[in-house]
Amino acid sequence: MNILNPSDLDAIEVKDSYINPKLVERANVIRNRVIQFRKEEADEWGKQIEKDQAIPEGLWLRIRELGFHKLTLPEWVGGEGLPLTLYLPILEELAHCHGSIRMVFHAYNSIWRTAGQGTKEQQAFWLKKLVEEGALVAFALTEPDNGTGIDLRTKATFENGKFILNGKKHLITFAEEASVITVIAKMEGEGGRGGLTAFLVPRDRKGMKLEPMSHMMGDKGCSHAVITFENCEVAESELLGEIGEGFGIAVRGFLDQSRVCIAQSAVGLAQEALDVTLDFVRNRKTFGKAIASRQAIQMRLAEMQIAIQGARLLCLDAAKKFDNGEDISLEASIAKANAIQMSREVTDGALSLFGGRGYSVDSPIERLYRDARSLWFEEGTAEMQKMTIAESLLKNARQRERKERQTV
């Protein structure tokens, strides 16, 4: 892909208040560094991850050494301060790599936004640890029996000047590697969204037990854990935001932008699938001719690129609005739902065009096919996104109806 130039921003229509040529220039430097890493190092790291079924410590160190762990963190704590509009093209380049490498990149540059909604003191402590020490934040929302909605069963009670947590979370990515975990719990006696509250809990806290989960189909090497809270004490100073603000912190402050990042990751993965497929069909011959010369093959390739470009532009639209301070719940869900379908179609198409060779573990498509499926579930399934979209559509329709009645 071409490097983003300042002139490209004309079509993005971003506000001058947060974008400037120097920041664009800096983003280009970082993007070139990511491309170099992808071409020169990523394959070997990916092979090691697949072989050992673990992310080597050396990769975590290398990511930090290259400065890839602080791209979106604010400048006042030593981060690059890149807006989402400039970060997404960089993320897309990295998403061509092994899924677990992308997960490390995403964890560093997205999940910090939970802690980034804390007090100035909380931000100064944790965000500086992220930048200076490579510390990691994990996000504990999902539960084994209650999903991620307002029916969460992890409870928080306030007793003698401190909070007590009890409950269980699962599928918590990088919980074992994290220094602090953002936990969403429901205050005892409170109902609905207003009862959800967020806490910053250091990983080694007494009363918090971590158990590793089995490996997933894709993103081999990426760790997930079950977290059990048994009378886990949390200080008032570790409350994130105010009591009852957990939904806003989880969704508006983190999940919305993270869904856009997951969608952009799907774009990068799908583009990689198409790129390797193009190389294959141009060299694979049947009856004396490259199969790329067959019209049926060409139509499939065109459909794959159309789907990828459409998904890319939906992500860019959401990023522009996020950087402008707008609510992007609708745009993020649209981008994520579309990316799920797109990644399915593109990787299915790539596997089909590779034929039996694509089903081999030695094929680049086999790994991409597995990794694509993990993106379906990160930050919510297609069904969850469609529920958000439908809720927004109906809400807007009701508001228009009320407004029309008031003007009559």
C-alpha positions in Angstrom: 0.0 0.0 0.0 1.1 3.6 -0.6 2.3 5.7 2.3 -0.2 8.3 3.6 0.8 11.8 2.4 -0.5 15.0 3.9 -2.4 15.7 0.7 -4.4 12.5 1.3 -6.0 14.1 4.3 -8.1 16.4 2.0 -10.5 13.5 1.5 -10.6 12.7 5.2 -11.8 16.2 6.2 -10.3 16.0 9.6 -10.3 19.0 11.9 -7.1 21.1 12.1 -7.4 21.1 15.8 -5.8 17.7 16.1 -4.1 17.0 12.8 -1.0 18.7 11.5 1.6 18.0 8.8 4.3 17.2 11.5 2.0 14.5 13.0 1.3 13.1 9.6 5.1 13.0 8.9 5.7 11.2 12.2 2.9 8.7 11.4 4.6 8.0 8.0 7.9 7.3 9.7 6.3 4.9 12.1 4.3 3.2 9.3 7.5 2.7 7.3 9.1 1.1 10.4 6.1 -1.2 10.7 6.4 -2.2 7.0 10.1 -2.9 7.5 9.3 -5.1 10.6 6.6 -6.9 8.7 8.9 -7.7 5.7 12.1 -8.5 7.6 11.1 -10.0 10.9 7.4 -10.9 11.3 7.6 -14.2 9.4 10.2 -15.7 11.7 8.4 -14.5 14.8 5.2 -16.0 13.4 6.9 -19.4 12.8 8.2 -19.4 16.3 4.8 -18.6 17.8 3.2 -21.4 15.8 5.9 -23.9 16.8 6.0 -23.0 20.5 2.3 -22.1 20.9 3.4 -19.1 22.9 4.5 -15.5 22.3 8.2 -15.3 23.0 9.4 -12.7 25.5 11.7 -11.4 22.9 8.8 -10.3 20.7 7.3 -8.2 23.6 10.7 -6.6 24.0 11.1 -6.0 20.3 7.7 -4.3 20.1 8.7 -2.0 22.8 12.2 -1.5 21.4 10.7 -0.3 18.1 8.3 2.0 20.0 5.2 0.2 18.7 3.7 0.0 22.2 2.9 3.7 22.6 1.5 5.0 19.3 -1.9 6.2 20.5 -0.9 7.1 24.1 -0.9 10.8 24.9 2.2 12.8 24.4 2.1 14.2 27.9 3.0 10.7 29.2 5.6 10.1 26.5 3.4 8.5 23.8 3.2 9.4 20.1 -0.4 10.8 20.5 -1.5 9.6 17.1 -5.2 10.1 16.4 -7.2 7.1 15.2 -7.2 8.4 11.6 -3.4 8.2 11.5 -3.1 5.0 13.6 -5.4 2.8 11.5 -3.2 2.7 8.4 -0.3 1.6 10.7 -2.5 -1.0 12.3 -3.5 -2.3 8.9 0.1 -2.9 8.0 0.8 -4.8 11.2 -2.4 -6.9 10.7 -0.7 -8.5 7.7 1.4 -10.4 10.3 0.7 -13.4 12.5 -2.5 -12.8 14.5 -0.8 -12.9 17.9 1.6 -10.2 16.8 -1.4 -8.1 15.9 -2.9 -8.9 19.3 0.1 -7.6 21.1 0.1 -4.4 19.0 -3.6 -3.9 19.6 -3.4 -4.6 23.3 -0.8 -1.9 23.8 -2.5 0.7 21.7 -6.1 0.2 22.5 -6.8 -1.3 25.9 -4.9 1.5 27.7 -8.0 3.7 26.9 -9.8 2.1 29.9 -7.2 3.4 32.3 -7.0 6.6 30.3 -10.4 7.6 31.6 -9.2 7.7 35.2 -8.2 10.6 37.3 -5.1 12.6 36.4 -3.2 10.7 39.2 -4.4 7.3 37.9 -3.4 8.2 34.3 0.0 9.6 35.4 0.8 6.4 37.3 -0.5 3.7 34.9 0.0 5.4 31.5 3.6 6.3 32.3 4.2 2.7 33.3 2.9 1.6 29.9 5.2 4.0 28.1 8.3 3.7 30.2 8.1 0.1 31.4 6.0 -1.6 28.7 3.3 -2.4 31.3 0.0 -3.8 29.9 -3.6 -3.2 30.8 -6.1 -6.0 30.5 -9.9 -5.6 30.2 -12.2 -7.9 32.2 -15.8 -7.6 31.1 -16.9 -11.0 29.6 -18.3 -13.6 31.9 -18.8 -17.3 31.3 -22.6 -17.4 31.9 -23.6 -13.8 31.3 -21.7 -12.5 28.3 -20.9 -8.8 28.4 -24.3 -7.2 29.0 -26.1 -5.6 32.0 -26.8 -9.0 33.4 -23.2 -9.3 34.7 -22.9 -11.2 38.0 -19.6 -10.0 39.2 -20.6 -7.9 42.2 -19.0 -5.0 44.0 -20.1 -4.0 47.5 -18.8 -1.1 49.5 -17.8 -1.9 53.1 -15.7 0.0 55.6 -14.2 2.4 53.0 -13.3 -0.1 50.4 -14.9 -2.2 47.6 -15.2 -6.0 47.7 -15.4 -7.9 44.4 -16.9 -11.3 43.9 -17.5 -13.1 40.7 -15.9 -14.6 37.6 -14.6 -13.4 34.2 -13.3 -15.4 31.3 -11.7 -15.0 27.9 -9.6 -12.2 29.3 -6.8 -11.5 26.8 -3.3 -11.1 28.3 -4.6 -11.1 31.8 -1.5 -13.0 32.9 0.9 -10.5 31.2 -1.0 -7.4 32.4 0.1 -5.2 35.2 -3.4 -3.9 35.9 -6.8 -5.1 35.0 -9.8 -2.9 34.3 -12.8 -4.8 35.8 -16.4 -4.1 35.1 -18.7 -5.1 38.0 -22.2 -4.4 39.1 -22.8 -2.6 42.4 -24.7 -4.6 44.9 -28.4 -3.7 44.8 -28.2 -1.7 41.6 -29.9 -2.6 38.4 -29.4 -1.9 34.7 -26.6 0.0 33.1 -26.5 2.5 36.0 -25.2 -0.2 38.3 -22.1 -1.1 36.3 -18.9 0.3 37.7 -15.2 0.1 36.7 -12.2 -0.6 38.8 -8.4 -0.6 38.2 -7.1 -3.8 40.0 -3.4 -4.6 40.0 -2.9 -8.2 38.8 -1.3 -9.6 41.9 -4.1 -8.4 44.2 -5.1 -10.8 47.0 -8.5 -12.4 46.3 -8.0 -12.4 42.5 -7.1 -15.8 41.0 -6.0 -16.3 37.4 -6.3 -19.6 35.5 -5.0 -20.0 32.0 -7.5 -21.1 29.3 -6.8 -23.5 26.4 -5.5 -22.2 23.1 -8.0 -20.9 20.5 -8.4 -21.9 16.9 -6.4 -18.9 15.7 -4.0 -16.3 17.1 -1.9 -19.2 18.4 0.2 -18.2 21.4 -2.1 -15.4 22.6 -3.1 -16.1 26.2 -6.6 -15.9 27.7 -7.5 -16.4 31.3 -10.4 -17.0 33.7 -10.3 -14.5 36.6 -12.1 -15.4 39.8 -12.7 -12.8 42.5 -13.2 -14.0 46.0 -13.6 -11.1 48.5 -11.1 -9.1 46.5 -10.5 -5.8 48.2 -10.3 -2.6 46.0 -9.4 0.8 47.4 -11.6 3.9 46.7 -8.6 5.3 44.9 -8.8 2.4 42.4 -12.4 3.2 41.4 -12.3 4.2 37.7 -14.6 7.1 37.1 -17.7 7.3 39.3 -20.0 4.6 40.6 -22.4 3.7 37.8 -20.2 5.0 35.0 -18.9 1.5 34.1 -21.0 1.2 30.9 -19.8 4.5 29.5 -16.2 3.6 30.4 -16.4 0.2 28.8 -18.4 1.1 25.7 -18.1 4.7 24.8 -14.6 5.1 26.2 -13.1 1.8 25.0 -15.1 -0.7 23.0 -16.3 1.7 20.3 -12.8 2.7 19.1 -11.6 -0.9 19.7 -14.3 -2.3 17.4 -13.0 0.1 14.7 -9.5 -1.2 15.3 -10.6 -4.8 15.1 -12.4 -4.0 11.8 -9.2 -2.4 10.5 -7.3 -5.5 11.6 -9.7 -7.6 9.5 -8.9 -5.3 6.6 -5.2 -5.9 6.9 -5.6 -9.6 7.3 -7.9 -9.8 4.3 -5.5 -7.7 2.2 -2.7 -10.1 3.1 -5.0 -13.1 2.0 -5.7 -11.4 -1.3 -2.0 -10.5 -1.9 -0.8 -14.0 -1.4 -3.7 -15.3 -3.5 -2.7 -13.0 -6.3 0.8 -14.4 -6.3 -0.6 -17.9 -6.4 -3.1 -17.5 -9.2 -0.5 -15.7 -11.4 1.9 -18.6 -11.1 -0.5 -21.6 -10.9 -1.0 -23.1 -14.3 -3.7 -25.4 -15.7 -3.9 -26.5 -19.3 -0.8 -24.4 -20.1 -2.3 -21.1 -18.8 -2.1 -19.2 -15.5 -5.4 -19.6 -13.7 -5.4 -15.8 -13.3 -6.3 -15.6 -17.0 -9.6 -17.3 -16.3 -12.5 -14.9 -16.1 -14.1 -16.7 -13.2 -10.9 -16.3 -11.2 -10.7 -12.6 -12.1 -14.3 -12.0 -11.0 -13.6 -13.6 -7.6 -10.4 -11.5 -7.1 -12.4 -8.3 -8.0 -15.1 -9.1 -5.5 -12.5 -9.7 -2.8 -10.9 -6.3 -3.4 -14.2 -4.5 -3.5 -15.1 -6.0 -0.1 -11.8 -5.0 1.4 -11.9 -1.4 0.1 -15.4 -0.9 1.4 -14.5 -2.2 4.9 -11.4 0.1 4.9 -13.5 3.2 4.1 -16.0 2.4 6.8 -13.2 2.2 9.3 -11.8 5.6 8.1 -15.2 7.2 8.5 -15.6 6.0 12.1 -12.0 7.1 12.9 -12.6 10.6 11.5 -15.7 11.0 13.7 -14.0 9.6 16.7 -11.1 12.0 16.4 -13.7 14.8 16.0 -15.1 13.9 19.4 -18.4 12.4 18.1 -20.2 9.3 19.4 -19.3 6.5 17.1 -21.3 3.6 18.6 -23.3 3.2 15.3 -20.3 3.7 13.0 -18.2 1.3 15.0 -20.8 -1.4 15.0 -21.4 -1.0 11.3 -17.6 -1.2 10.6 -17.2 -4.3 12.8 -20.3 -6.2 11.5 -19.2 -5.5 7.9 -15.6 -6.5 8.6 -16.8 -9.9 10.0 -18.6 -10.6 6.8 -15.8 -9.3 4.6 -13.1 -11.3 6.3 -15.2 -14.5 5.9 -15.8 -13.9 2.2 -12.2 -13.0 1.4 -10.6 -15.8 3.3 -13.2 -18.3 2.0 -12.4 -17.0 -1.5 -8.7 -17.3 -0.9 -8.9 -20.9 0.3 -11.1 -21.7 -2.7 -8.7 -20.3 -5.2 -5.7 -22.1 -3.6 -7.6 -25.3 -3.7 -6.3 -28.3 -1.8 -3.0 -26.6 -1.3 -4.6 -23.9 0.8 -5.8 -26.5 3.3 -2.3 -27.5 4.1 -0.6 -26.2 7.2 2.3 -25.1 5.0 0.0 -22.8 3.1 -0.1 -19.1 4.1 -3.9 -19.2 3.7 -4.4 -21.9 6.4 -3.1 -19.6 9.2 -4.9 -16.5 7.8 -8.1 -18.5 7.6 -7.8 -19.4 11.3 -6.8 -16.0 12.5 -9.6 -14.3 10.7 -12.2 -16.2 12.8 -10.9 -14.7 16.0 -11.8 -11.2 14.7 -15.4 -12.3 14.6 -15.6 -12.4 18.4 -13.3 -9.7 19.6 -15.4 -6.8 21.0 -18.6 -8.5 20.0 -20.2 -10.8 17.4 -22.0 -9.7 14.3 -25.3 -10.3 16.1 -24.3 -8.0 18.9 -23.2 -5.3 16.4 -26.5 -5.6 14.5 -28.4 -5.2 17.8 -26.6 -1.9 18.4 -27.3 -0.8 14.9 -31.0 -1.6 15.1 -31.2 0.1 18.5 -29.7 3.2 17.1 -32.0 3.2 14.0 -35.1 2.8 16.2 -34.0 5.4 18.6 -33.4 7.9 15.8 -36.7 7.1 14.3 -38.5 7.8 17.6 -36.7 11.1 18.0 -37.6 12.2 14.5 -41.2 11.3 15.1 -41.3 13.3 18.3 -39.7 16.2 16.6 -42.2 16.1 13.8 -45.1 16.0 16.3 -43.7 19.0 18.1 -43.6 21.1 14.9 -47.2 20.3 13.9 
